Structures are given as C-alpha cells and as structure tokens.
Amino acid sequence: TAAFAAQDQDYEQAVMAYFSLAGVQVRHPITVTATAYCACVHCCSKNDGITKSGTKAMPSHTLAVDPNFIPLGTKVYIEGLGIYTAEDTGGSIKGNRIDIFMEDHEQAIKFGSHNLRIYILEEETTPRI
C-alpha cells in the first residue's frame, strides 16, 4: 500500500510536470465516477448527437459533466484515456460524476462504471519546451 501511494504520487507529479512544460496549468487530481454514453435515444432521449454546448459529440473528445462542478468548455485529462472537453450535461451527471461519449451503445455499455482520476487543465501559459 505504501508502494502504491508512492507510485500514485510519482504519476501525479509526472502528469503535472508534463502539462506544465507544455504550458498548461493543472489542478490536482479529482477522483470521479465515470460512465459512458452514446447519441442513441436510450442514452440521451434523442439521437441527434448535439451536446448542451451546441457541438456535435465526438468519441475520444466529448465529456458530459455537472457544469456546477466542471464548467462547460473545460479541458480535462482523464488518466489512461487522454484529453477530453466538457461539452455536454446529463440528468444523472451530478457532482464528481462524468459521462464519456462513445461511438455506439455497445461500447458505452461495455465501458461500465469506473472510478477514475481526472485533472482539470487550466488556461495555457507560455510553453517551456
């Protein structure tokens, strides 16, 4: 357990250093409950794929959030998945819960529910690399 804590701290420091060097300020990690959704009527009660912010939802990009917790338009780094943009909301998405947009319903169901660490990416500064 102490070894895992040290690994987590090392990983967190590496993520923060990477984004800092790239000119992006990063908040400390937040643990969230992550689920997935797609543009079908089962997931969204509609099927046009248009997000709350008016964009077309895209896999590996679009994230549904509670805008009181993570404002729409915010870039979010999800450990193991990459950088997403908070573009959508959902009736069940409250507080530290996120919904990751997937290509289809099968992928969304297969994703299930996970506790993941995310990092809120702040405005860019001058890159140091």
Secondary structure, DSSP 4 states (H G I P E B T S, - for coil): -HHHHHHHHHHHHHHHHHHHHTTEEEPPPEEEEEEEE-SSHHHHSS-S-B-TTSSBP-TTTEEE--TTTS-TT-EEEETTTEEEEEEE--TT--SSEEEEE-SSHHHHHHH--EEEEEEEEEEE-----
